[in-house]
Amino acid sequence: MPNNASAVPRTLVLASRSPARLALLRQAGLAPEVIVSGVDEDALTAETPGELARLLAEAKAAAVAGRAEAAGALVVGCDSVLDLDGRALGKPDGAEDATARWKSMRGRSGVLRTGHCVIDTVSGRQVSATASTTVRFGEPSDEEIAAYVASGEPLHVAGAFTLDGRSAPFIDGIDGDPGNVIGLSLPTLRALLADLDLRITDLWVREDVQPAV
């Protein structure tokens, strides 16, 4: 059972520059500070996409937790990859790669795997998990794929697609947590906080204190 003995408000730090993850946390009543980890995502490897997502999340959280400005905070690290036929697909290398990916994904299903890691910098405890959501891709035409790639959006996101952006019309459906596809699974975060004897409700922003925009 989570322990609420401490009345001292905890600072939540998001170790990611992702505006989608930040928006998800804010919509859930949280007000995280953002400290970008600077981790080289290409430097880590793993045997499976799920393991890679978890390792990347742990690396990002650890990089930020060790900084002075994160002292006393709860640091959340996340990273997502698309698991397609057992291959981990992160951000595409460029427009040509994004186009090829979409042509290979259309009409098929992949699994979006997001690693989550929470480090309590007070106790030094760390917990992590990977959440998975199946994504069923539609069949956009070559012209639609070209227009989407030209928008620039797929060049900056794992798997070269987003559920809450311009590619939403090209996704027929998902099986699982939609937030996980956007970048962060709130149920997974709640479970990890509980493992640290913390309640997510204790991190909610008071109604009279709103996060800075």
C-alpha positions as a Markdown table, in Angstrom:
| # | Residue | x | y | z |
|---|---|---|---|---|
| 1 | Met | 0.0 | 0.0 | 0.0 |
| 2 | Pro | 1.5 | 3.4 | -1.0 |
| 3 | Asn | 2.7 | 5.3 | 2.0 |
| 4 | Asn | 1.6 | 9.0 | 2.2 |
| 5 | Ala | 3.6 | 9.7 | 5.4 |
| 6 | Ser | 5.5 | 12.6 | 3.9 |
| 7 | Ala | 3.6 | 15.9 | 3.4 |
| 8 | Val | 6.4 | 17.4 | 1.4 |
| 9 | Pro | 5.2 | 17.9 | -2.3 |
| 10 | Arg | 7.4 | 15.9 | -4.7 |
| 11 | Thr | 8.8 | 17.4 | -7.9 |
| 12 | Leu | 8.2 | 15.4 | -11.0 |
| 13 | Val | 10.8 | 15.6 | -13.7 |
| 14 | Leu | 10.3 | 14.4 | -17.3 |
| 15 | Ala | 13.6 | 13.3 | -18.8 |
| 16 | Ser | 12.3 | 13.9 | -22.4 |
| 17 | Arg | 11.8 | 16.7 | -24.8 |
| 18 | Ser | 8.6 | 15.1 | -26.2 |
| 19 | Pro | 5.8 | 17.6 | -26.2 |
| 20 | Ala | 3.3 | 14.7 | -26.5 |
| 21 | Arg | 4.5 | 13.1 | -23.3 |
| 22 | Leu | 4.5 | 16.5 | -21.5 |
| 23 | Ala | 0.9 | 17.1 | -22.7 |
| 24 | Leu | -0.2 | 13.6 | -21.5 |
| 25 | Leu | 1.1 | 14.3 | -18.0 |
| 26 | Arg | -0.4 | 17.7 | -17.8 |
| 27 | Gln | -3.8 | 16.4 | -18.9 |
| 28 | Ala | -3.6 | 13.9 | -16.1 |
| 29 | Gly | -3.2 | 16.7 | -13.5 |
| 30 | Leu | 0.6 | 16.6 | -13.2 |
| 31 | Ala | 3.0 | 19.5 | -13.6 |
| 32 | Pro | 6.4 | 18.0 | -14.5 |
| 33 | Glu | 9.5 | 20.0 | -15.1 |
| 34 | Val | 11.4 | 19.0 | -18.3 |
| 35 | Ile | 15.1 | 18.2 | -18.3 |
| 36 | Val | 16.4 | 16.7 | -21.5 |
| 37 | Ser | 18.6 | 13.7 | -21.0 |
| 38 | Gly | 20.9 | 14.1 | -24.0 |
| 39 | Val | 21.3 | 10.3 | -24.2 |
| 40 | Asp | 22.6 | 9.0 | -27.5 |
| 41 | Glu | 19.8 | 6.6 | -28.5 |
| 42 | Asp | 21.8 | 5.0 | -31.2 |
| 43 | Ala | 24.5 | 3.9 | -28.7 |
| 44 | Leu | 22.3 | 1.3 | -27.0 |
| 45 | Thr | 21.4 | -2.1 | -28.3 |
| 46 | Ala | 19.3 | -5.0 | -27.1 |
| 47 | Glu | 18.1 | -8.4 | -28.2 |
| 48 | Thr | 14.4 | -7.4 | -28.4 |
| 49 | Pro | 12.5 | -4.2 | -29.2 |
| 50 | Gly | 10.9 | -4.3 | -25.7 |
| 51 | Glu | 14.2 | -4.6 | -24.0 |
| 52 | Leu | 15.6 | -1.8 | -26.0 |
| 53 | Ala | 12.8 | 0.6 | -25.1 |
| 54 | Arg | 13.2 | -0.2 | -21.4 |
| 55 | Leu | 17.0 | 0.3 | -21.5 |
| 56 | Leu | 16.6 | 3.6 | -23.3 |
| 57 | Ala | 14.1 | 4.8 | -20.7 |
| 58 | Glu | 16.4 | 3.7 | -17.9 |
| 59 | Ala | 19.4 | 5.5 | -19.5 |
| 60 | Lys | 17.4 | 8.7 | -19.9 |
| 61 | Ala | 16.1 | 8.7 | -16.4 |
| 62 | Ala | 19.6 | 7.9 | -14.9 |
| 63 | Ala | 21.2 | 10.6 | -16.9 |
| 64 | Val | 18.8 | 13.2 | -15.5 |
| 65 | Ala | 18.6 | 11.8 | -12.0 |
| 66 | Gly | 22.3 | 12.3 | -11.6 |
| 67 | Arg | 22.1 | 16.1 | -12.2 |
| 68 | Ala | 22.0 | 18.6 | -9.4 |
| 69 | Glu | 18.8 | 20.3 | -10.7 |
| 70 | Ala | 17.0 | 17.0 | -10.3 |
| 71 | Ala | 17.9 | 16.5 | -6.6 |
| 72 | Gly | 14.9 | 15.5 | -4.5 |
| 73 | Ala | 12.7 | 14.8 | -7.6 |
| 74 | Leu | 11.0 | 11.9 | -9.1 |
| 75 | Val | 12.5 | 11.4 | -12.5 |
| 76 | Val | 10.5 | 9.8 | -15.3 |
| 77 | Gly | 12.3 | 8.5 | -18.4 |
| 78 | Cys | 10.5 | 7.1 | -21.5 |
| 79 | Asp | 11.4 | 5.9 | -24.9 |
| 80 | Ser | 9.3 | 4.2 | -27.7 |
| 81 | Val | 10.1 | 1.9 | -30.6 |
| 82 | Leu | 7.9 | 0.2 | -33.1 |
| 83 | Asp | 8.2 | -3.5 | -33.1 |
| 84 | Leu | 7.6 | -4.7 | -36.7 |
| 85 | Asp | 8.5 | -8.3 | -37.3 |
| 86 | Gly | 10.8 | -8.2 | -34.3 |
| 87 | Arg | 12.8 | -5.2 | -35.6 |
| 88 | Ala | 13.0 | -2.1 | -33.4 |
| 89 | Leu | 12.1 | 1.0 | -35.4 |
| 90 | Gly | 12.9 | 4.3 | -33.8 |
| 91 | Lys | 12.9 | 7.7 | -35.6 |
| 92 | Pro | 13.6 | 7.3 | -39.4 |
| 93 | Asp | 16.9 | 8.4 | -40.8 |
| 94 | Gly | 15.3 | 10.7 | -43.3 |
| 95 | Ala | 12.4 | 11.2 | -45.8 |
| 96 | Glu | 13.4 | 8.2 | -47.9 |
| 97 | Asp | 13.5 | 5.9 | -44.8 |
| 98 | Ala | 10.1 | 7.2 | -43.6 |
| 99 | Thr | 8.6 | 6.6 | -47.0 |
| 100 | Ala | 9.9 | 3.0 | -47.1 |
| 101 | Arg | 8.7 | 2.3 | -43.6 |
| 102 | Trp | 5.2 | 3.5 | -44.4 |
| 103 | Lys | 5.0 | 1.4 | -47.5 |
| 104 | Ser | 6.1 | -1.6 | -45.5 |
| 105 | Met | 3.7 | -0.9 | -42.6 |
| 106 | Arg | 0.5 | -0.2 | -44.5 |
| 107 | Gly | -2.2 | -2.9 | -44.2 |
| 108 | Arg | -0.3 | -4.5 | -41.4 |
| 109 | Ser | 0.0 | -4.4 | -37.6 |
| 110 | Gly | 3.0 | -3.5 | -35.4 |
| 111 | Val | 3.5 | -3.2 | -31.7 |
| 112 | Leu | 4.4 | 0.1 | -30.2 |
| 113 | Arg | 6.6 | -0.6 | -27.1 |
| 114 | Thr | 7.3 | 2.2 | -24.7 |
| 115 | Gly | 9.9 | 1.8 | -21.9 |
| 116 | His | 9.2 | 3.6 | -18.6 |
| 117 | Cys | 11.6 | 4.2 | -15.8 |
| 118 | Val | 11.0 | 6.1 | -12.6 |
| 119 | Ile | 13.9 | 7.0 | -10.2 |
| 120 | Asp | 13.2 | 8.4 | -6.8 |
| 121 | Thr | 16.3 | 10.6 | -6.2 |
| 122 | Val | 15.6 | 10.8 | -2.5 |
| 123 | Ser | 15.6 | 7.0 | -1.8 |
| 124 | Gly | 17.7 | 6.1 | -4.8 |
| 125 | Arg | 15.1 | 3.4 | -5.8 |
| 126 | Gln | 14.5 | 2.7 | -9.4 |
| 127 | Val | 11.6 | 0.8 | -11.1 |
| 128 | Ser | 11.0 | 0.2 | -14.8 |
| 129 | Ala | 8.6 | -1.5 | -17.2 |
| 130 | Thr | 7.7 | -1.7 | -20.8 |
| 131 | Ala | 4.1 | -1.2 | -22.1 |
| 132 | Ser | 2.9 | -2.6 | -25.4 |
| 133 | Thr | 0.1 | -1.6 | -27.7 |
| 134 | Thr | -0.8 | -3.1 | -31.0 |
| 135 | Val | -1.3 | -0.6 | -33.9 |
| 136 | Arg | -3.3 | -1.6 | -37.0 |
| 137 | Phe | -2.2 | 0.5 | -39.9 |
| 138 | Gly | -4.5 | 1.4 | -42.8 |
| 139 | Glu | -3.5 | 1.5 | -46.4 |
| 140 | Pro | -2.6 | 5.1 | -47.4 |
| 141 | Ser | -1.8 | 5.6 | -51.1 |
| 142 | Asp | 1.7 | 6.4 | -52.3 |
| 143 | Glu | 0.5 | 10.0 | -52.8 |
| 144 | Glu | -0.8 | 10.2 | -49.2 |
| 145 | Ile | 2.4 | 8.8 | -47.9 |
| 146 | Ala | 4.4 | 11.3 | -49.9 |
| 147 | Ala | 2.3 | 14.2 | -48.5 |
| 148 | Tyr | 2.7 | 12.9 | -45.0 |
| 149 | Val | 6.5 | 12.5 | -45.2 |
| 150 | Ala | 6.7 | 16.0 | -46.8 |
| 151 | Ser | 4.9 | 17.4 | -43.7 |
| 152 | Gly | 8.0 | 16.5 | -41.7 |
| 153 | Glu | 6.1 | 15.0 | -38.8 |
| 154 | Pro | 7.2 | 11.4 | -39.3 |
| 155 | Leu | 10.9 | 12.3 | -39.2 |
| 156 | His | 10.8 | 13.2 | -35.5 |
| 157 | Val | 8.8 | 10.3 | -34.0 |
| 158 | Ala | 9.4 | 6.6 | -33.3 |
| 159 | Gly | 8.0 | 4.4 | -36.0 |
| 160 | Ala | 7.5 | 7.4 | -38.3 |
| 161 | Phe | 3.9 | 7.9 | -37.2 |
| 162 | Thr | 1.8 | 9.5 | -34.5 |
| 163 | Leu | -1.7 | 8.6 | -33.1 |
| 164 | Asp | -2.5 | 12.2 | -32.3 |
| 165 | Gly | -1.1 | 13.9 | -35.4 |
| 166 | Arg | -1.4 | 13.9 | -39.2 |
| 167 | Ser | -1.0 | 10.2 | -39.6 |
| 168 | Ala | -4.1 | 9.5 | -37.4 |
| 169 | Pro | -6.3 | 9.0 | -40.5 |
| 170 | Phe | -3.9 | 6.3 | -41.7 |
| 171 | Ile | -4.3 | 4.2 | -38.5 |
| 172 | Asp | -7.3 | 1.9 | -38.5 |
| 173 | Gly | -7.2 | 1.1 | -34.8 |
| 174 | Ile | -5.2 | 0.0 | -31.8 |
| 175 | Asp | -5.4 | -2.7 | -29.2 |
| 176 | Gly | -4.3 | -1.4 | -25.8 |
| 177 | Asp | -3.5 | 1.9 | -24.1 |
| 178 | Pro | -3.6 | 4.8 | -26.6 |
| 179 | Gly | -1.4 | 6.9 | -24.4 |
| 180 | Asn | 1.3 | 4.4 | -24.7 |
| 181 | Val | 1.3 | 5.0 | -28.5 |
| 182 | Ile | 1.4 | 8.7 | -28.0 |
| 183 | Gly | 4.4 | 8.3 | -25.8 |
| 184 | Leu | 3.6 | 7.4 | -22.2 |
| 185 | Ser | 1.3 | 4.9 | -20.5 |
| 186 | Leu | -0.3 | 6.6 | -17.5 |
| 187 | Pro | -1.5 | 3.2 | -16.0 |
| 188 | Thr | 2.1 | 2.0 | -16.2 |
| 189 | Leu | 3.3 | 5.2 | -14.6 |
| 190 | Arg | 0.8 | 4.8 | -11.8 |
| 191 | Ala | 1.9 | 1.2 | -11.2 |
| 192 | Leu | 5.6 | 2.1 | -11.1 |
| 193 | Leu | 4.9 | 4.9 | -8.6 |
| 194 | Ala | 3.0 | 2.4 | -6.5 |
| 195 | Asp | 6.0 | 0.2 | -6.5 |
| 196 | Leu | 7.9 | 3.1 | -5.0 |
| 197 | Asp | 5.2 | 3.5 | -2.3 |
| 198 | Leu | 3.8 | 6.6 | -3.9 |
| 199 | Arg | 0.4 | 7.6 | -5.2 |
| 200 | Ile | -0.1 | 9.4 | -8.4 |
| 201 | Thr | -2.9 | 11.4 | -6.9 |
| 202 | Asp | -0.5 | 12.9 | -4.4 |
| 203 | Leu | 1.3 | 14.4 | -7.4 |
| 204 | Trp | -1.8 | 16.1 | -8.8 |
| 205 | Val | -1.5 | 19.9 | -9.2 |
| 206 | Arg | -3.8 | 21.8 | -6.8 |
| 207 | Glu | -6.6 | 23.6 | -8.6 |
| 208 | Asp | -5.3 | 26.9 | -7.4 |
| 209 | Val | -1.8 | 26.2 | -8.8 |
| 210 | Gln | -1.6 | 25.7 | -12.6 |
| 211 | Pro | 1.6 | 24.6 | -14.5 |
| 212 | Ala | 3.4 | 27.2 | -16.5 |
| 213 | Val | 2.6 | 27.1 | -20.2 |
